[in-house]
Amino acid sequence: MISFWVIAVVLVVSALWTVTARRPIYSVVSLLLNFAALATTYLILHAEFLAVMQMIVYSGAILMLFVFVIALLNSGIAPIVLGRDRVPLAPAAAVALAAVAFIATTIAAAHAPAIVPIASHSPLGEVGRGNVFGSIGDFGQALFLSRLLPFEVTALILMVAVIGVVLLAGDLTPYVPTRRRAERARRALREAILREGK
């Protein structure tokens, strides 16, 4: 039960950090921490398939989509500043502490009994058996039968959010290739190269 409260605190703190971070890339890092904490919660519940899917689908696909959107929106705004990376000490220490806590929690969860899910209609059972809590069959039935509408609505909201970010942060004027714009872009590139050469 202590591991659950530790993970709950990490979930809440990383969620708050996601919303309050000043730089978007820090929000993505804290969202990754949140996804890892949620996957650890699934491991404690002995739902290994859900934990792996959480890490593959959300951390591997959705998070990379956010990184690409951030990179797309930040391209061309300012020249790249050369120098070593500057990671703030407090977030770096928090991530290192969270990583140690995740490892300790995972080791403790491997030896602890599962927490009984309250709202599930599927019985608990051994890992790999069909139609038990956290199995592939249970996940498929919940996703495609009883919870199909919330799943589709979530996908739609994510798509609308990404399109909204691109529209809000993008250039309002459509790109029309003209000689004047091309000359302005060449001049800006030359000035940026000269500034970096000093």
GULO-957994 format. One record per residue (C-alpha): residue number from 1; y negated, z, x negated. Coordinates in steps of 0.02 Angstrom, whole numbers, plus 50000, padded with zeros to 5 digits. Each point is the difference from the previous one (the first is absolute). Layout:
// GULO-957994
+------+-------+-------+-------+
| resi |     y |     z |     x |
+------+-------+-------+-------+
|  NUM |     Y |     Z |     X |
...
+------+-------+-------+-------+
***
This chain:
// GULO-957994
+------+-------+-------+-------+
| resi |     y |     z |     x |
+------+-------+-------+-------+
|    1 | 50000 | 50000 | 50000 |
|    2 | 49883 | 50030 | 49853 |
|    3 | 50024 | 49820 | 49944 |
|    4 | 49946 | 49940 | 50172 |
|    5 | 49838 | 50098 | 49990 |
|    6 | 49965 | 49937 | 49824 |
|    7 | 50025 | 49821 | 50057 |
|    8 | 49895 | 50032 | 50156 |
|    9 | 49855 | 50060 | 49891 |
|   10 | 50019 | 49847 | 49888 |
|   11 | 50000 | 49887 | 50153 |
|   12 | 49841 | 50076 | 50071 |
|   13 | 49908 | 50005 | 49832 |
|   14 | 50048 | 49821 | 49956 |
|   15 | 49948 | 49941 | 50174 |
|   16 | 49830 | 50084 | 49980 |
|   17 | 49983 | 49926 | 49826 |
|   18 | 50039 | 49827 | 50072 |
|   19 | 49856 | 50011 | 50123 |
|   20 | 49873 | 50085 | 49888 |
|   21 | 50025 | 49909 | 49835 |
|   22 | 49846 | 49907 | 49942 |
|   23 | 50092 | 49855 | 49920 |
|   24 | 50124 | 49899 | 50101 |
|   25 | 50129 | 49996 | 49860 |
|   26 | 50004 | 50191 | 49999 |
|   27 | 50034 | 49993 | 50187 |
|   28 | 50147 | 49885 | 49966 |
|   29 | 50069 | 50120 | 49868 |
|   30 | 49985 | 50147 | 50118 |
|   31 | 50082 | 49898 | 50138 |
|   32 | 50145 | 49967 | 49881 |
|   33 | 50013 | 50188 | 49973 |
|   34 | 50002 | 50023 | 50189 |
|   35 | 50138 | 49871 | 50021 |
|   36 | 50103 | 50084 | 49864 |
|   37 | 49979 | 50170 | 50084 |
|   38 | 50055 | 49926 | 50166 |
|   39 | 50153 | 49923 | 49916 |
|   40 | 50041 | 50170 | 49925 |
|   41 | 49989 | 50074 | 50175 |
|   42 | 50129 | 49872 | 50057 |
|   43 | 50110 | 50049 | 49853 |
|   44 | 49992 | 50182 | 50053 |
|   45 | 50056 | 49946 | 50174 |
|   46 | 50146 | 49908 | 49918 |
|   47 | 49935 | 49834 | 50064 |
|   48 | 50022 | 49906 | 49836 |
|   49 | 49986 | 49828 | 50078 |
|   50 | 49831 | 50041 | 50077 |
|   51 | 49940 | 50071 | 49834 |
|   52 | 50048 | 49842 | 49907 |
|   53 | 49924 | 49890 | 50135 |
|   54 | 49840 | 50104 | 49994 |
|   55 | 49983 | 49969 | 49813 |
|   56 | 50050 | 49817 | 50005 |
|   57 | 49905 | 49943 | 50154 |
|   58 | 49843 | 50106 | 49993 |
|   59 | 49980 | 50033 | 49814 |
|   60 | 50068 | 49832 | 49949 |
|   61 | 49925 | 49884 | 50130 |
|   62 | 49860 | 50079 | 50101 |
|   63 | 49921 | 50088 | 49851 |
|   64 | 50006 | 49841 | 49896 |
|   65 | 49914 | 49910 | 50144 |
|   66 | 49860 | 50130 | 49993 |
|   67 | 49986 | 49978 | 49810 |
|   68 | 49987 | 49811 | 50020 |
|   69 | 49866 | 50019 | 50135 |
|   70 | 49901 | 50117 | 49887 |
|   71 | 50017 | 49880 | 49854 |
|   72 | 49949 | 49854 | 50111 |
|   73 | 49845 | 50090 | 50064 |
|   74 | 49947 | 50062 | 49828 |
|   75 | 50018 | 49832 | 49914 |
|   76 | 49838 | 49921 | 49947 |
|   77 | 49889 | 50148 | 50041 |
|   78 | 49961 | 50054 | 49823 |
|   79 | 50062 | 49956 | 49825 |
|   80 | 50143 | 50104 | 49935 |
|   81 | 49942 | 50147 | 49896 |
|   82 | 50098 | 50009 | 49838 |
|   83 | 50063 | 50167 | 49937 |
|   84 | 50143 | 50120 | 50022 |
|   85 | 50049 | 50055 | 50173 |
|   86 | 49919 | 50158 | 50060 |
|   87 | 50116 | 50100 | 50113 |
|   88 | 49919 | 50156 | 50074 |
|   89 | 50086 | 50156 | 49936 |
|   90 | 50022 | 50088 | 50168 |
|   91 | 50090 | 49858 | 50092 |
|   92 | 50108 | 49963 | 49848 |
|   93 | 50051 | 50183 | 49989 |
|   94 | 50033 | 50004 | 50187 |
|   95 | 50112 | 49846 | 49989 |
|   96 | 50096 | 50073 | 49853 |
|   97 | 50022 | 50166 | 50092 |
|   98 | 50056 | 49908 | 50157 |
|   99 | 50127 | 49900 | 49900 |
|  100 | 50075 | 50160 | 49929 |
|  101 | 50002 | 50076 | 50174 |
|  102 | 50088 | 49846 | 50071 |
|  103 | 50134 | 50008 | 49866 |
|  104 | 50028 | 50186 | 50030 |
|  105 | 50002 | 49975 | 50189 |
|  106 | 50124 | 49858 | 49989 |
|  107 | 50117 | 50102 | 49891 |
|  108 | 49984 | 50148 | 50119 |
|  109 | 50027 | 49889 | 50152 |
|  110 | 50162 | 49932 | 49928 |
|  111 | 50075 | 50176 | 50006 |
|  112 | 49921 | 50061 | 50162 |
|  113 | 50065 | 49973 | 50177 |
|  114 | 49910 | 49873 | 50108 |
|  115 | 49865 | 50050 | 50121 |
|  116 | 50060 | 49962 | 50176 |
|  117 | 49887 | 49870 | 50083 |
|  118 | 49937 | 50060 | 50167 |
|  119 | 49961 | 49837 | 50091 |
|  120 | 50148 | 49896 | 49942 |
|  121 | 50144 | 49959 | 50115 |
|  122 | 50112 | 49954 | 49854 |
|  123 | 50113 | 50133 | 49925 |
|  124 | 49993 | 50050 | 49819 |
|  125 | 50139 | 49936 | 49890 |
|  126 | 50049 | 49945 | 49826 |
|  127 | 49899 | 49870 | 49909 |
|  128 | 50067 | 49826 | 50032 |
|  129 | 50079 | 50035 | 50170 |
|  130 | 49940 | 49896 | 50145 |
|  131 | 49900 | 50064 | 50149 |
|  132 | 49944 | 50161 | 49918 |
|  133 | 49820 | 50054 | 49967 |
|  134 | 49921 | 49893 | 49865 |
|  135 | 50136 | 49868 | 49997 |
|  136 | 49965 | 49815 | 50008 |
|  137 | 50069 | 49988 | 50177 |
|  138 | 49893 | 50144 | 50061 |
|  139 | 49847 | 49926 | 49916 |
|  140 | 50032 | 49828 | 50075 |
|  141 | 50024 | 50069 | 50175 |
|  142 | 49840 | 50103 | 49989 |
|  143 | 49899 | 49857 | 49926 |
|  144 | 50057 | 49856 | 50110 |
|  145 | 50042 | 50087 | 50163 |
|  146 | 49908 | 50161 | 50038 |
|  147 | 49850 | 49982 | 49883 |
|  148 | 49971 | 49813 | 49990 |
|  149 | 49826 | 50002 | 50080 |
|  150 | 49925 | 50131 | 49881 |
|  151 | 50074 | 49904 | 49853 |
|  152 | 49920 | 49837 | 50055 |
|  153 | 49834 | 50084 | 50041 |
|  154 | 49996 | 50078 | 49826 |
|  155 | 50032 | 49830 | 49920 |
|  156 | 49859 | 49924 | 50103 |
|  157 | 49879 | 50140 | 49954 |
|  158 | 50039 | 49977 | 49814 |
|  159 | 49971 | 49814 | 50012 |
|  160 | 49836 | 50022 | 50094 |
|  161 | 49943 | 50130 | 49873 |
|  162 | 50031 | 49884 | 49852 |
|  163 | 49912 | 49855 | 50086 |
|  164 | 49855 | 50115 | 50045 |
|  165 | 49981 | 50059 | 49819 |
|  166 | 49997 | 49821 | 49937 |
|  167 | 49872 | 49949 | 50132 |
|  168 | 49887 | 50151 | 49977 |
|  169 | 49997 | 50000 | 49811 |
|  170 | 50004 | 49813 | 49973 |
|  171 | 49856 | 49880 | 49981 |
|  172 | 49915 | 49966 | 50166 |
|  173 | 49951 | 49822 | 49957 |
|  174 | 50139 | 49872 | 49993 |
|  175 | 50031 | 49924 | 49830 |
|  176 | 49928 | 49826 | 49985 |
|  177 | 50026 | 49919 | 49830 |
|  178 | 49833 | 49931 | 49942 |
|  179 | 49928 | 49960 | 49828 |
|  180 | 49872 | 50138 | 50018 |
|  181 | 50134 | 50133 | 50033 |
|  182 | 50108 | 49936 | 49858 |
|  183 | 49853 | 50007 | 49879 |
|  184 | 49956 | 50176 | 50059 |
|  185 | 50181 | 50055 | 49973 |
|  186 | 50003 | 49924 | 49824 |
|  187 | 49836 | 50086 | 49956 |
|  188 | 50065 | 50169 | 50064 |
|  189 | 50160 | 49978 | 49899 |
|  190 | 49902 | 49958 | 49842 |
|  191 | 49887 | 50152 | 50024 |
|  192 | 50151 | 50114 | 50026 |
|  193 | 50082 | 49933 | 49841 |
|  194 | 49839 | 50025 | 49902 |
|  195 | 49980 | 50178 | 50066 |
|  196 | 50176 | 50044 | 49945 |
|  197 | 49969 | 49925 | 49828 |
|  198 | 49860 | 50124 | 49959 |
+------+-------+-------+-------+
***
